[in-house]
């Protein structure tokens, strides 16, 4: 069944692990898929690789730049498209995927909001145009409530984590060394 699906969650909610397991299942059943990641995601040893913190990894078939709006030449015999870190895609990228999803299922995985609790542009467009929106949840690092915020922090001179709630919207890639999943209450209380 065709359509555009957005799976979102905070960091460390196993979004990429879920996508890679699904990709493995498709490929195990001899289904041809297209794995996509945004060009700006250069983390890891090999920036062409999609990898989860749980240890799974696969090579991306396409590294998508924000100004790309036509990948039709790559869609021959493709039965499903899976996109990691979809929050970093442009509105035009998402609109292209929306059009493709009329004939090929497109599954996008990503964060909904940044560390200031504001929608990423790719996530905003996905929330507007997706057929299905599903949350992949995890728990707050400070309590057992559901995490809803990607808290950014730094370690002060006394070895305390200090939550950053305001600042630049410039892309600042990272993982556990600067971001944690938190519930709203723990994020506000710091």
C-alpha positions in Angstrom: 0.0 0.0 0.0 1.4 3.4 -1.0 1.5 6.5 1.2 3.7 8.7 3.2 4.4 7.7 6.8 6.3 9.8 9.4 7.7 7.9 12.4 9.0 10.5 14.9 10.5 10.4 18.4 13.0 12.0 20.6 16.6 11.1 20.3 17.4 7.6 21.6 13.9 6.2 20.8 15.3 3.6 18.4 14.0 5.4 15.2 17.0 4.3 13.1 17.1 0.8 14.6 13.4 0.4 13.7 14.0 1.6 10.2 17.0 -0.7 9.7 15.1 -3.7 11.0 12.3 -3.0 8.6 14.8 -2.6 5.8 16.4 -5.9 6.7 12.9 -7.5 6.5 12.2 -6.1 3.1 15.6 -7.2 1.7 15.2 -10.7 3.3 12.0 -11.0 1.3 13.8 -10.0 -1.9 12.1 -6.6 -2.0 14.0 -3.7 -3.6 14.2 -0.7 -1.3 15.9 2.7 -1.5 17.6 3.9 1.7 18.0 7.7 1.9 19.7 10.0 4.4 20.3 13.8 4.2 23.6 15.1 3.0 24.0 17.2 6.2 24.2 14.1 8.4 27.9 13.4 8.4 28.2 11.7 11.7 30.0 8.4 12.2 33.1 6.9 10.6 31.5 6.6 7.2 29.1 9.4 6.4 27.5 7.2 3.7 26.3 4.7 6.3 23.1 4.7 8.2 23.8 3.3 11.7 21.9 3.0 15.0 23.3 3.2 18.5 22.2 -0.4 18.9 24.9 -1.4 16.4 23.0 -2.1 13.2 24.0 -0.4 10.0 23.4 -0.3 6.3 24.8 1.8 3.5 22.6 4.6 2.2 21.6 4.2 -1.5 21.1 7.9 -1.8 22.5 10.9 0.0 19.9 13.6 -0.5 20.8 17.3 -0.8 18.2 19.9 0.1 17.8 21.2 -3.4 17.1 17.8 -5.0 13.5 17.5 -6.2 13.6 14.6 -8.6 14.9 11.1 -8.0 12.6 9.4 -10.5 15.6 7.8 -12.3 16.4 5.8 -9.2 12.9 4.4 -8.7 13.0 1.6 -11.2 11.6 -1.5 -9.5 11.8 0.1 -6.0 9.1 -1.2 -3.7 9.7 1.0 -0.7 11.7 4.1 0.2 13.0 4.6 3.8 14.4 7.9 4.9 16.6 8.4 8.0 17.0 11.8 9.8 14.0 13.2 7.8 13.9 16.3 10.0 16.9 17.6 8.1 15.2 17.4 4.7 13.9 20.6 3.0 10.2 21.3 2.3 10.9 20.6 -1.4 12.5 17.2 -0.6 9.3 16.3 1.5 7.0 17.5 -1.3 9.0 15.3 -3.8 8.6 12.3 -1.4 4.9 13.1 -1.0 4.5 12.9 -4.8 6.4 9.6 -5.0 4.3 8.1 -2.2 1.3 8.1 -4.5 2.8 5.0 -6.1 5.6 3.8 -3.7 5.4 3.6 0.1 7.7 6.2 1.7 8.7 5.7 5.4 10.4 8.7 7.0 12.1 8.6 10.4 13.2 11.6 12.4 13.0 14.0 15.2 9.9 16.2 15.5 11.5 19.1 17.3 14.9 20.6 18.1 16.4 21.4 21.5 14.2 24.5 21.8 11.1 22.5 21.2 10.6 24.0 17.8 9.6 21.9 14.7 12.4 21.1 12.2 11.4 22.2 8.7 11.4 18.7 7.3 9.3 17.5 10.3 6.9 20.4 10.0 6.2 19.5 6.4 5.9 15.8 7.2 3.3 16.6 9.9 1.4 18.6 7.3 1.3 16.1 4.5 1.9 12.6 5.9 -0.9 10.0 5.5 0.2 8.3 8.8 2.1 9.9 11.7 3.3 7.5 14.4 5.4 8.2 17.5 8.2 6.0 18.6 8.4 6.7 22.3 11.1 6.4 24.9 11.4 7.4 28.6 12.9 10.6 30.1 16.4 10.4 31.4 15.3 12.1 34.6 12.2 10.1 35.4 10.0 7.4 34.0 7.6 9.7 32.1 7.5 9.7 28.3 10.2 11.8 26.7 9.0 14.6 24.4 11.9 17.0 24.3 15.4 16.6 22.8 17.2 18.4 25.6 20.6 20.0 24.8 23.1 20.5 27.6 26.7 21.3 28.5 28.8 20.2 31.4 29.7 23.1 33.7 32.9 23.5 35.7 31.3 21.5 38.6 30.5 18.6 36.4 26.8 19.4 36.3 24.6 19.1 33.2 23.2 22.5 32.3 20.1 22.5 30.0 20.2 24.9 27.1 16.7 26.1 26.1 17.5 29.1 23.8 20.1 29.9 21.2 20.9 29.3 17.6 18.8 27.3 15.3 22.0 26.4 13.3 22.4 22.7 12.8 24.4 21.2 15.7 24.8 17.4 15.2 25.5 15.2 18.2 24.4 12.4 20.3 24.5 11.5 24.0 27.4 13.9 24.6 25.1 16.9 24.1 21.5 15.7 23.8 19.2 13.7 26.1 15.5 12.7 25.8 13.5 14.4 28.5 9.8 14.9 29.5 8.5 18.4 29.6 8.6 18.7 33.4 12.3 17.6 33.7 13.3 19.8 30.8 11.7 22.9 32.5 13.0 22.0 35.9 16.5 21.2 34.5 
